[in-house]
């Protein structure tokens, strides 16, 4: 009986965790970074962009003098290229150019 209860709780926890992630899906996906491409969650700490990075509301992306990347809108599928010296912020289902 205890084993069945543990299994039920594990499945329930996994389901609740999945539902929580689905509540705030990514707004955009950053791919194909080349040169200096960085992202930030708070605007203070910047990290090199990995090969693929999902971007949520509040995230920022910047490219350096040699940087470029592809940005894909998750809702529409529209792809855009970020060129050198770009800076964007992900806001409420959109991308804001800074």
Secondary structure, DSSP 8 states (H G I E B T S, - for coil): -HHHHHHHHHHHHHHHHHHHHHHT--SEEEEEEESSEEEESSSSS-EE--SEEEE-TT-EEEE-TT-EEEEEETTT--EEEE-TT-EEEEETTEEEE-
